[in-house]
């Protein structure tokens, strides 16, 4: 029995339909999504860097969120695009573990960063007189460092545990890219259940911990807004973009990871995965551009400057 326990040198990713017309449509769609993701998030990063009006903690975090979104989508989308017309959608074992590490690293870091952004809004609205002291440059740097370190540490452990799973010759993954739950489904390791428990505990600590901190921040914000009346509503308007992003990111992730796999079809599971892994990074800069007056002003200023120089 022990001789049958091994790890394959590569995995076969089934992806979506193999029909040629479907592959062309998917390739064009994914290419457009990736292009919009890159351009939109690079625009936000440049605006935050160049426009003095955006040199505040909220936009400092937003710049890092845009950088994370570029990294997050770049872990999966280029490989998906490459596989669109490939007859054999394979990925090496090392490549699969590497993809899992970076996917979890950037995803976990984004969870914590979204919680930090909620805390920033809490201080700005609930403790405005102490905001400058409590959200200093040093604190901003520390919060960003914590988001990166927590995501890196959690993903390192999860990738390490996944790398030590055995697959008994089964190397077919019915998914678009390498993701821990799908590898656990095809694993035959004797300790697969223990590994799964540890994996979900780590992911849950990062995701649920960040979500609960975000929720606590907004409970205090809503209480302060209700007490302040009209003035509070104006302040709360600065939170709407962040709230939308939070619901998209955590909501889609919760549907994929918390719903039993038997309750959703495999194809629907892939579509839901696309929502938080690919669509959300594309939508984030659009949401902040459409719902934030300061970002809109920075875009108009940049366009006017470009027109003048040309």
Residue frames relative to the residue before (quaternion, step in Angstrom):
aa qw qx qy qz dx dy dz
X 1.0000 0.0000 0.0000 0.0000 0.00 0.00 0.00
X 0.6519 0.5389 -0.3269 0.4216 3.60 0.95 -0.86
X 0.6359 0.5526 -0.3433 0.4151 3.57 1.11 -0.66
X 0.6400 0.5383 -0.3329 0.4358 3.57 1.17 -0.44
X 0.6037 0.5609 -0.3607 0.4367 3.56 1.23 -0.34
X 0.2495 0.7603 -0.5574 0.2211 3.57 -0.46 1.19
X 0.3752 -0.6834 0.5672 0.2656 3.54 -1.34 0.07
X 0.4427 -0.7017 0.4831 0.2798 3.63 -0.80 0.91
X 0.5313 -0.6234 0.4633 0.3384 3.57 -1.20 0.44
X 0.7939 0.0355 -0.0237 0.6065 3.58 1.26 -0.41
X 0.3166 -0.7213 0.5836 0.1973 3.54 -1.35 0.32
X 0.3164 -0.7116 0.5945 0.2002 3.53 -1.23 0.58
X 0.1916 -0.7846 0.5840 0.0817 3.57 -0.67 1.16
X 0.3602 -0.7730 0.4822 0.2006 3.58 -0.59 1.12
X 0.1915 -0.8241 0.5113 0.1506 3.60 1.11 -0.70
X 0.7056 -0.3938 0.3390 0.4818 3.56 -1.12 -0.79
X 0.8170 -0.2315 0.1875 0.4938 3.56 -1.27 -0.48
X 0.3756 -0.7322 0.5271 0.2120 3.55 -1.11 0.74
X 0.4163 0.7056 -0.4743 0.3223 3.63 1.26 0.04
X 0.5752 -0.6457 0.3801 0.3282 3.59 -0.89 0.97
X 0.6764 0.4956 -0.3041 0.4521 3.61 0.84 -0.97
X 0.6403 0.5168 -0.3208 0.4691 3.57 1.02 -0.81
X 0.6504 0.5214 -0.3155 0.4534 3.59 0.99 -0.83
X 0.6255 0.5298 -0.3319 0.4667 3.60 1.05 -0.78
X 0.6690 0.5010 -0.2937 0.4638 3.57 0.90 -0.95
X 0.6608 0.5040 -0.3023 0.4669 3.57 0.97 -0.89
X 0.6451 0.5279 -0.3190 0.4510 3.58 0.97 -0.85
X 0.6657 0.4913 -0.2963 0.4772 3.57 0.94 -0.90
X 0.6581 0.5199 -0.3022 0.4531 3.56 0.97 -0.87
X 0.6854 0.4729 -0.2790 0.4783 3.58 0.89 -0.95
X 0.6187 0.5422 -0.3419 0.4542 3.60 1.07 -0.72
X 0.6559 0.5058 -0.3000 0.4732 3.57 0.97 -0.89
X 0.6451 0.5222 -0.3164 0.4594 3.58 0.94 -0.90
X 0.6794 0.4909 -0.2931 0.4599 3.60 0.88 -0.93
X 0.6384 0.5276 -0.3221 0.4586 3.57 1.01 -0.83
X 0.6683 0.4896 -0.2936 0.4769 3.59 0.92 -0.94
X 0.6243 0.5454 -0.3287 0.4525 3.59 1.04 -0.81
X 0.6855 0.4832 -0.2816 0.4662 3.57 0.85 -0.98
X 0.7085 0.4668 -0.2747 0.4524 3.58 0.76 -1.05
X 0.6705 0.5161 -0.3001 0.4405 3.58 0.91 -0.92
X 0.7212 0.4365 -0.2554 0.4735 3.57 0.83 -0.95
X 0.6114 0.5231 -0.3492 0.4803 3.60 1.11 -0.60
X 0.6090 0.5473 -0.3421 0.4611 3.60 1.08 -0.72
X 0.6636 0.4973 -0.3032 0.4694 3.60 0.88 -0.93
X 0.6522 0.5210 -0.3153 0.4514 3.60 0.92 -0.89
X 0.6776 0.4884 -0.2893 0.4676 3.58 0.93 -0.90
X 0.6370 0.5257 -0.3276 0.4589 3.60 0.99 -0.81
X 0.6609 0.5020 -0.3016 0.4692 3.59 0.92 -0.91
X 0.6754 0.5010 -0.2896 0.4572 3.57 1.02 -0.81
X 0.7884 0.3872 -0.1754 0.4447 3.58 0.86 -0.99
X 0.7201 0.4444 -0.2581 0.4662 3.61 1.00 -0.75
X 0.4264 -0.7353 0.4736 0.2306 3.57 -0.63 1.17
X 0.6127 0.5685 -0.3467 0.4257 3.60 1.13 -0.61
X 0.7058 0.4353 -0.2534 0.4982 3.58 1.24 -0.39
X 0.4815 0.6567 -0.4411 0.3772 3.59 1.26 0.31
X 0.4229 0.6518 -0.5027 0.3789 3.55 0.51 1.27
X 0.6976 -0.4842 0.3064 0.4301 3.62 -1.16 0.40
X 0.6355 0.5525 -0.3407 0.4181 3.60 0.91 -0.89
X 0.7377 0.3994 -0.2299 0.4933 3.58 0.88 -0.90
X 0.5296 0.5854 -0.4053 0.4611 3.58 1.25 -0.34
X 0.6667 0.4761 -0.2835 0.4985 3.57 0.98 -0.90
X 0.6324 0.5425 -0.3296 0.4440 3.58 1.01 -0.82
X 0.6269 0.5361 -0.3307 0.4585 3.59 1.02 -0.77
X 0.6688 0.4791 -0.2901 0.4888 3.57 1.00 -0.84
X 0.6086 0.5446 -0.3489 0.4597 3.59 1.08 -0.69
X 0.6499 0.5128 -0.3112 0.4667 3.59 0.98 -0.83
X 0.6395 0.5120 -0.3218 0.4747 3.58 1.02 -0.80
X 0.6441 0.5184 -0.3104 0.4692 3.59 1.01 -0.85
X 0.6494 0.5279 -0.3190 0.4447 3.59 0.98 -0.84
X 0.6227 0.5215 -0.3350 0.4776 3.59 1.06 -0.73
X 0.6721 0.4919 -0.2899 0.4714 3.57 0.91 -0.95
X 0.6541 0.5510 -0.3008 0.4219 3.56 0.93 -1.00
X 0.7170 0.4239 -0.2536 0.4919 3.58 0.86 -0.95
X 0.6376 0.5498 -0.3282 0.4283 3.61 1.11 -0.62
X 0.5467 0.6078 -0.3962 0.4180 3.59 1.24 -0.31
X 0.8102 0.2938 -0.1155 0.4939 3.58 0.97 -0.86
X 0.6823 0.5570 -0.3137 0.3547 3.60 0.79 -1.01
X 0.6529 0.5044 -0.3538 0.4405 3.67 0.81 -0.78
X 0.6536 0.5031 -0.3105 0.4726 3.59 1.01 -0.80
X 0.6345 0.5202 -0.3267 0.4690 3.61 1.01 -0.82
X 0.6488 0.5131 -0.3111 0.4679 3.59 0.99 -0.85
X 0.6454 0.5239 -0.3144 0.4584 3.57 0.98 -0.85
X 0.7033 0.4753 -0.2602 0.4602 3.57 1.03 -0.83
X 0.4526 0.7312 -0.4343 0.2681 3.59 1.24 -0.36
X 0.8051 0.2125 -0.1004 0.5445 3.58 0.94 -0.88
X 0.4927 0.6599 -0.4327 0.3668 3.56 1.24 0.21
X 0.4415 -0.7020 0.4842 0.2789 3.63 -0.80 0.92
X 0.7596 0.2392 -0.1410 0.5881 3.57 1.16 -0.63
X 0.1526 -0.8079 0.5661 0.0595 3.57 -0.27 1.27
X 0.1787 0.8194 -0.5168 0.1721 3.55 0.41 1.24
X 0.0704 -0.7510 0.6538 0.0606 3.51 -1.34 0.45
X 0.4934 -0.6721 0.4601 0.3050 3.58 -0.88 0.90
X 0.6435 -0.5239 0.3863 0.4028 3.57 -1.22 0.46
X 0.6627 0.4894 -0.3011 0.4803 3.59 0.94 -0.90
X 0.6457 0.5207 -0.3122 0.4631 3.58 1.01 -0.83
X 0.6370 0.5345 -0.3188 0.4549 3.57 1.05 -0.78
X 0.6763 0.4801 -0.2866 0.4796 3.60 0.90 -0.95
X 0.6309 0.5307 -0.3238 0.4642 3.58 1.07 -0.78
X 0.6452 0.5157 -0.3102 0.4707 3.57 1.00 -0.87
X 0.6337 0.5256 -0.3234 0.4665 3.59 0.98 -0.82
X 0.6504 0.5294 -0.3243 0.4377 3.59 0.89 -0.93
X 0.7385 0.4242 -0.2510 0.4602 3.59 0.68 -1.06
X 0.6074 0.5515 -0.3555 0.4479 3.60 1.07 -0.68
X 0.6971 0.4509 -0.2596 0.4934 3.58 0.93 -0.93
X 0.6135 0.5636 -0.3390 0.4371 3.58 1.07 -0.74
X 0.7227 0.4220 -0.2462 0.4889 3.58 0.77 -1.04
X 0.6423 0.5217 -0.3247 0.4581 3.59 1.04 -0.75
X 0.6723 0.4877 -0.2936 0.4732 3.59 0.94 -0.88
X 0.6397 0.5249 -0.3204 0.4611 3.57 1.02 -0.83
X 0.6482 0.5173 -0.3183 0.4593 3.58 1.03 -0.77
X 0.5950 0.5620 -0.3592 0.4484 3.60 1.06 -0.71
X 0.7062 0.4587 -0.2607 0.4721 3.57 0.81 -1.06
X 0.6379 0.5291 -0.3285 0.4530 3.59 1.01 -0.78
X 0.6307 0.5207 -0.3346 0.4681 3.61 1.01 -0.73
X 0.6289 0.5140 -0.3278 0.4826 3.59 1.10 -0.69
X 0.6373 0.5219 -0.3191 0.4686 3.59 1.04 -0.78
X 0.6431 0.5166 -0.3161 0.4686 3.59 1.05 -0.75
X 0.6298 0.5167 -0.3275 0.4786 3.58 1.10 -0.70
X 0.6330 0.5244 -0.3199 0.4711 3.58 1.05 -0.80
X 0.6171 0.5439 -0.3326 0.4613 3.57 1.06 -0.76
X 0.6732 0.4780 -0.2935 0.4819 3.60 0.94 -0.86
X 0.6018 0.5568 -0.3486 0.4543 3.59 1.10 -0.68
X 0.6810 0.4753 -0.2896 0.4758 3.59 0.89 -0.92
X 0.6580 0.5306 -0.3145 0.4321 3.59 0.96 -0.86
X 0.7525 0.3935 -0.2050 0.4867 3.59 1.00 -0.83
X 0.7662 0.3866 -0.1946 0.4749 3.58 0.89 -0.94
X 0.7977 0.1478 -0.0833 0.5786 3.60 1.12 -0.56
X 0.0012 0.8678 -0.4968 0.0056 3.60 0.77 1.02
X 0.6490 0.5394 -0.3274 0.4250 3.62 1.02 -0.72
X 0.7476 0.3573 -0.1973 0.5239 3.57 1.15 -0.59
X 0.3663 0.7836 -0.4530 0.2161 3.57 1.33 -0.02
X 0.6739 0.5163 -0.3067 0.4303 3.60 0.80 -0.98
X 0.6900 0.4689 -0.2786 0.4758 3.58 1.00 -0.82
X 0.7146 0.4648 -0.2567 0.4555 3.58 0.94 -0.90
X 0.7622 0.2615 -0.1581 0.5706 3.58 1.14 -0.60
X 0.0944 0.8161 -0.5544 0.1331 3.55 0.68 1.17
X 0.7014 -0.4438 0.3344 0.4463 3.57 -1.31 0.13
X 0.6372 0.5403 -0.3234 0.4445 3.56 1.02 -0.84
X 0.6531 0.5058 -0.3048 0.4740 3.58 0.99 -0.86
X 0.6286 0.5365 -0.3263 0.4589 3.59 1.01 -0.83
X 0.6603 0.5031 -0.3010 0.4694 3.57 0.91 -0.94
X 0.6553 0.5196 -0.3059 0.4550 3.58 0.98 -0.87
X 0.6609 0.5093 -0.3113 0.4548 3.59 0.93 -0.86
X 0.6478 0.4983 -0.3134 0.4835 3.59 1.01 -0.80
X 0.6419 0.5225 -0.3184 0.4621 3.60 1.01 -0.85
X 0.6415 0.5210 -0.3170 0.4653 3.58 1.00 -0.83
X 0.6384 0.5259 -0.3324 0.4531 3.60 0.98 -0.81
X 0.6819 0.4785 -0.2884 0.4721 3.59 0.92 -0.88
X 0.6830 0.4969 -0.2926 0.4482 3.59 0.89 -0.92
X 0.6597 0.5049 -0.3177 0.4571 3.59 0.94 -0.83
X 0.6557 0.5029 -0.3063 0.4726 3.57 0.99 -0.83
X 0.6651 0.5122 -0.2979 0.4545 3.58 0.97 -0.89
X 0.6774 0.5036 -0.2942 0.4481 3.58 0.89 -0.97
X 0.6757 0.4951 -0.2924 0.4612 3.57 0.88 -0.95
X 0.6912 0.4796 -0.2842 0.4599 3.58 0.88 -0.92
X 0.5990 0.5667 -0.3583 0.4378 3.60 1.11 -0.66
X 0.6658 0.4901 -0.2962 0.4783 3.58 0.94 -0.90
X 0.6804 0.4967 -0.2949 0.4509 3.58 0.88 -0.93
X 0.6515 0.5007 -0.3131 0.4762 3.59 1.01 -0.80
X 0.6278 0.5386 -0.3272 0.4569 3.58 1.04 -0.80
X 0.6756 0.4870 -0.2909 0.4709 3.60 0.90 -0.92
X 0.6515 0.5143 -0.3112 0.4628 3.58 0.99 -0.82
X 0.6399 0.5440 -0.3199 0.4385 3.59 1.04 -0.80
X 0.7196 0.4270 -0.2457 0.4894 3.59 1.17 -0.50
X 0.4280 0.6672 -0.4844 0.3702 3.59 1.23 0.40
X 0.2850 -0.7282 0.5924 0.1940 3.58 -1.25 0.46
X 0.2323 -0.8226 0.5138 0.0736 3.56 -1.06 0.78
X 0.3713 -0.7790 0.4596 0.2101 3.63 1.25 0.20
X 0.7309 -0.4350 0.2379 0.4691 3.59 1.00 0.78
X 0.5776 0.5739 -0.3874 0.4323 3.59 1.24 -0.20
X 0.0316 0.8359 -0.5437 0.0689 3.58 -0.51 1.18
X 0.5120 0.6391 -0.4183 0.3929 3.61 1.25 0.36
X 0.0711 -0.7871 0.6127 0.0003 3.57 -0.75 1.14
X 0.2643 -0.7812 0.5485 0.1378 3.57 -0.59 1.14
X 0.5243 0.5924 -0.4254 0.4396 3.53 0.50 1.27
X 0.6127 -0.5734 0.4101 0.3572 3.57 -1.32 0.17
X 0.7897 0.0065 0.0237 0.6129 3.57 1.16 -0.63
X 0.6474 -0.5209 0.3773 0.4089 3.57 -1.27 0.11
X 0.1226 0.7670 -0.6172 0.1255 3.54 -0.76 1.12
X 0.6409 -0.6080 0.3125 0.3491 3.56 -0.91 1.01
X 0.6821 0.4966 -0.3362 0.4184 3.69 0.66 -0.91
X 0.6772 0.4973 -0.2973 0.4534 3.59 1.02 -0.77
X 0.6348 0.4940 -0.3338 0.4915 3.60 1.14 -0.54
X 0.6165 0.5385 -0.3398 0.4631 3.58 1.08 -0.68
X 0.6198 0.5685 -0.3352 0.4245 3.60 1.09 -0.73
X 0.7629 0.3494 -0.1968 0.5070 3.61 1.05 -0.72
X 0.5092 0.6528 -0.4186 0.3734 3.58 1.28 0.05
X 0.1938 -0.7713 0.5944 0.1193 3.56 -1.16 0.65
X 0.2839 0.7806 -0.5106 0.2222 3.60 1.20 0.45
X 0.5325 -0.6315 0.4538 0.3343 3.59 -1.01 0.75
X 0.7471 0.3662 -0.2013 0.5169 3.59 1.12 -0.69
X 0.2479 0.8089 -0.5033 0.1758 3.61 1.21 0.47
X 0.6519 0.5226 -0.3246 0.4434 3.60 0.99 -0.81
X 0.6431 0.5090 -0.3152 0.4775 3.57 1.02 -0.81
X 0.6403 0.5222 -0.3149 0.4671 3.56 0.99 -0.88
X 0.6489 0.5214 -0.3093 0.4597 3.56 0.99 -0.89
X 0.6451 0.5242 -0.3168 0.4568 3.59 0.99 -0.84
X 0.6634 0.4936 -0.2987 0.4764 3.58 0.97 -0.89
X 0.6380 0.5397 -0.3193 0.4468 3.57 0.97 -0.91
X 0.7079 0.4529 -0.2633 0.4737 3.58 0.84 -0.99
X 0.6092 0.5443 -0.3542 0.4551 3.60 1.10 -0.62
X 0.6698 0.4896 -0.2949 0.4740 3.59 0.95 -0.87
X 0.6760 0.4798 -0.2929 0.4765 3.57 0.87 -0.98
X 0.6575 0.5231 -0.3046 0.4487 3.57 1.02 -0.83
X 0.6235 0.5443 -0.3376 0.4483 3.57 1.04 -0.77
X 0.6861 0.4673 -0.2782 0.4833 3.57 0.93 -0.91
X 0.7363 0.4386 -0.2453 0.4531 3.58 0.71 -1.10
X 0.7276 0.4238 -0.2532 0.4763 3.59 0.73 -1.05
X 0.6161 0.5469 -0.3435 0.4509 3.57 1.05 -0.73
X 0.6704 0.4894 -0.2847 0.4795 3.55 0.95 -0.93
X 0.6587 0.5135 -0.3102 0.4541 3.57 0.96 -0.87
X 0.6668 0.5006 -0.3061 0.4594 3.59 0.93 -0.85
X 0.6320 0.5137 -0.3269 0.4794 3.59 1.04 -0.74
X 0.6350 0.5173 -0.3137 0.4804 3.56 1.05 -0.81
X 0.6562 0.5190 -0.2985 0.4593 3.56 0.96 -0.92
X 0.6456 0.5207 -0.3145 0.4617 3.59 0.97 -0.86
X 0.6311 0.5359 -0.3264 0.4561 3.57 0.99 -0.86
X 0.7241 0.4454 -0.2555 0.4605 3.58 0.87 -0.93
X 0.5587 0.5630 -0.3967 0.4621 3.59 1.16 -0.39
X 0.6687 0.4785 -0.2872 0.4912 3.59 0.96 -0.88
X 0.6332 0.5325 -0.3294 0.4549 3.59 1.02 -0.81
X 0.6708 0.4980 -0.2995 0.4607 3.59 0.88 -0.94
X 0.6311 0.5288 -0.3282 0.4629 3.59 1.02 -0.77
X 0.6657 0.4954 -0.2912 0.4760 3.58 1.00 -0.89
X 0.6369 0.5317 -0.3220 0.4560 3.59 1.03 -0.80
X 0.6602 0.5111 -0.3047 0.4584 3.58 0.96 -0.86
X 0.6648 0.4978 -0.2992 0.4698 3.57 1.08 -0.68
X 0.7144 0.4644 -0.2536 0.4579 3.58 1.05 -0.80
X 0.3803 -0.7498 0.4705 0.2680 3.60 1.18 -0.40
X 0.8554 -0.0642 0.0641 0.5099 3.58 -0.96 -0.92
X 0.6500 0.5253 -0.3192 0.4469 3.58 0.98 -0.84
X 0.6534 0.5169 -0.3050 0.4613 3.55 1.08 -0.75
X 0.6196 0.5541 -0.3399 0.4399 3.56 1.08 -0.72
X 0.6286 0.5279 -0.3259 0.4690 3.55 1.08 -0.75
X 0.6563 0.5022 -0.3017 0.4755 3.57 1.02 -0.83
X 0.6473 0.5333 -0.3155 0.4439 3.56 1.04 -0.82
X 0.5435 0.6307 -0.3944 0.3890 3.60 1.18 -0.50
X 0.6170 0.5522 -0.3447 0.4423 3.60 1.17 -0.55
X 0.6707 0.5163 -0.2873 0.4484 3.59 1.27 -0.34
X 0.5131 0.7022 -0.4091 0.2763 3.59 1.17 -0.48
X 0.6376 0.5225 -0.3361 0.4555 3.61 0.97 -0.79
X 0.6731 0.4990 -0.2892 0.4629 3.55 0.90 -0.97
X 0.6399 0.5314 -0.3211 0.4528 3.59 0.98 -0.85
X 0.6394 0.5300 -0.3181 0.4572 3.58 0.99 -0.86
X 0.6586 0.5058 -0.2951 0.4726 3.56 0.95 -0.94
X 0.6403 0.5355 -0.3184 0.4494 3.60 0.97 -0.89
X 0.6841 0.4829 -0.2911 0.4626 3.60 0.86 -0.94
X 0.6369 0.5258 -0.3276 0.4589 3.58 1.01 -0.75
X 0.7233 0.4669 -0.2488 0.4438 3.55 0.76 -1.11
X 0.7430 0.3961 -0.2294 0.4883 3.58 0.69 -1.09
X 0.6302 0.5581 -0.3379 0.4209 3.59 1.02 -0.75
X 0.6887 0.4680 -0.2799 0.4778 3.58 0.85 -0.97
X 0.6477 0.5223 -0.3158 0.4561 3.58 0.99 -0.82
X 0.6470 0.5247 -0.3145 0.4551 3.57 0.99 -0.84
X 0.6346 0.5344 -0.3321 0.4488 3.59 0.98 -0.83
X 0.6874 0.4922 -0.2824 0.4534 3.58 0.93 -0.93
X 0.7891 0.3748 -0.1799 0.4522 3.58 0.79 -1.03
X 0.7382 0.4374 -0.2415 0.4533 3.61 1.04 -0.66
X 0.6304 0.5173 -0.3480 0.4625 3.61 1.11 -0.59
X 0.5177 -0.6239 0.4733 0.3445 3.62 -0.97 0.74
X 0.5401 -0.6493 0.4271 0.3229 3.58 -0.96 0.87
X 0.6152 0.5706 -0.3491 0.4171 3.58 1.14 -0.56
X 0.6589 0.5349 -0.3077 0.4301 3.58 1.19 -0.55
X 0.7455 0.2795 -0.1957 0.5725 3.60 1.23 -0.21
X 0.5058 -0.6357 0.4833 0.3263 3.58 -1.06 0.72
X 0.6366 -0.5432 0.3804 0.3936 3.55 -1.23 0.46
X 0.6511 0.5113 -0.3158 0.4635 3.58 1.02 -0.79
X 0.6430 0.5076 -0.3187 0.4768 3.59 1.04 -0.78
X 0.6080 0.5544 -0.3437 0.4527 3.58 1.09 -0.69
X 0.6428 0.5132 -0.3166 0.4724 3.58 1.04 -0.78
X 0.6434 0.5218 -0.3169 0.4618 3.58 1.00 -0.85
X 0.6624 0.4990 -0.3029 0.4696 3.60 0.95 -0.86
X 0.6145 0.5382 -0.3405 0.4655 3.58 1.08 -0.70
X 0.6231 0.5452 -0.3304 0.4531 3.57 1.03 -0.82
X 0.6070 0.5977 -0.3516 0.3882 3.58 1.05 -0.79
X 0.7864 0.3111 -0.1844 0.5008 3.60 0.78 -0.95
X 0.6910 0.4899 -0.2898 0.4456 3.60 1.12 -0.55
X 0.8122 0.2428 -0.0892 0.5229 3.60 1.06 -0.73
X 0.7115 0.4646 -0.2725 0.4512 3.59 0.83 -0.97
X 0.6577 0.5364 -0.3222 0.4194 3.61 0.88 -0.91
X 0.6567 0.4922 -0.3376 0.4611 3.67 0.86 -0.76
X 0.6333 0.5171 -0.3284 0.4730 3.59 1.16 -0.57
X 0.7111 0.4833 -0.2602 0.4393 3.57 0.96 -0.90
X 0.5465 0.6657 -0.3958 0.3187 3.61 1.05 -0.68
X 0.7138 0.4177 -0.2924 0.4801 3.67 0.71 -0.89
X 0.6020 0.5491 -0.3589 0.4553 3.60 1.12 -0.61
X 0.6511 0.5196 -0.3088 0.4590 3.58 0.94 -0.91
X 0.6975 0.4631 -0.2780 0.4709 3.59 0.86 -0.93
X 0.6443 0.5155 -0.3276 0.4602 3.60 1.11 -0.61
X 0.7151 0.4662 -0.2587 0.4520 3.58 0.95 -0.88
X 0.7935 0.3466 -0.1475 0.4780 3.58 1.01 -0.83
X 0.6911 0.4452 -0.2778 0.4970 3.60 1.23 0.11
X 0.3871 -0.7614 0.4755 0.2107 3.58 -0.49 1.21
X 0.6528 0.5249 -0.3239 0.4399 3.59 1.00 -0.77
X 0.6448 0.4951 -0.3174 0.4882 3.58 1.04 -0.76
X 0.6286 0.5250 -0.3298 0.4695 3.59 1.00 -0.80
X 0.6504 0.5165 -0.3088 0.4635 3.58 0.98 -0.84
X 0.6484 0.5135 -0.3112 0.4680 3.58 1.02 -0.82
X 0.6361 0.5197 -0.3239 0.4695 3.60 1.06 -0.77
X 0.6575 0.4989 -0.3096 0.4721 3.61 0.94 -0.89
X 0.6408 0.5315 -0.3138 0.4565 3.57 1.01 -0.83
X 0.6649 0.4973 -0.2968 0.4718 3.57 0.98 -0.90
X 0.6523 0.5067 -0.3144 0.4678 3.60 1.00 -0.83
X 0.6550 0.5084 -0.3118 0.4639 3.58 0.99 -0.82
X 0.6432 0.5205 -0.3110 0.4677 3.56 1.04 -0.79
X 0.6579 0.5108 -0.3005 0.4648 3.55 1.03 -0.84
X 0.6434 0.5181 -0.3129 0.4688 3.57 1.05 -0.79
X 0.6476 0.5241 -0.3108 0.4576 3.60 1.01 -0.84
X 0.6887 0.4893 -0.2839 0.4536 3.58 0.94 -0.93
X 0.6617 0.4968 -0.3079 0.4697 3.58 1.14 -0.68
